[in-house]
Amino acid sequence: MTDILLREDTGAVATLTLNRPEALNALSDAMLAELKSAFAALAEDKAIRAVILRGAGKAFCAGHDLKEMQAGRQSPDQGRAYFADLFARCAEVMLMIPRLPQPVIAEAHGIATAAGCQLVASCDMAVAAEGTRFGVNGVNIGLFCSTPMVALSRNIPRKHAFEMLTTGAFIDATRAEAIGLVNRVVPSETQQAETRNLAETIAAKLGAAVKIGKRAFYEQAELPIAKAYDHAAAVMVENMLWRDTDEGIQAFIEKRKPDWAE
């Protein structure tokens, strides 16, 4: 990986670190390109069963790189083409996360603002350090966080999302946990260990089952409830017919550890 995005694999867990601490890990054009490349590689990596996404330095991610955005405005069309391309590329990266076969856990600390908050909301799970602040603060500078709104409003109740978007106010980690933006809040000194424990717990499961389950989780969420049940039932039928699922059930009945092929 490049210097601005680091990857470290430990067993079946890959850790991606946003590494622009001097810019609070802002999502520059280069960072978006590196994330896209990293996610594409992970999608094909059968050895990795869980992913941790974290930020170096004092913040998780401060959102888009505003200096780059202002530079993009310096064109005959006042940046219209650049901005359209930027937000399309960002959406593409955000959508890659739920489409990955592996669960992705955000390890948030410091601040996660605007597209940084969107990044947390796009991950499958999130573990926040005590004191972390979350916000979609674009409205404070005259730019409504419309694209971060998409992920945020699919994570937390609408009224909470709308309040965050229109006031530009931060919420703390405790509030973020209460409304469902993060799974848990932990002391900063134990955050890495607790996030890794969660990742390793997931990585120890039958990888194929987690993969099919993650895909079905997001697919059914977009369907009316009756169609969601039909879709989920079809997925379970497929899952039940696997050799490793048969072995897992039999091992449970016989009170032994399953001998999975994967």
Salt bridges, closest charged atoms under 4 A:
ASP9 OD1 - ARG7 NE 2.86
ASP29 OD1 - ARG89 NH2 3.09
ASP45 OD2 - ARG7 NH2 2.70
ASP65 OD2 - ARG20 NH1 3.21
ASP85 OD2 - ARG89 NE 2.72
GLU92 OE2 - LYS36 NZ 3.22
GLU107 OE2 - ARG54 NE 3.14
ASP124 OD2 - LYS214 NZ 2.73
GLU200 OE2 - ARG196 NH1 3.91
GLU219 OE2 - ARG215 NE 3.94
GLU219 OE1 - HIS231 NE2 2.55
ASP244 OD1 - ARG243 NH1 2.54
GLU247 OE2 - ARG256 NH1 2.64
GLU254 OE1 - ARG256 NE 2.68
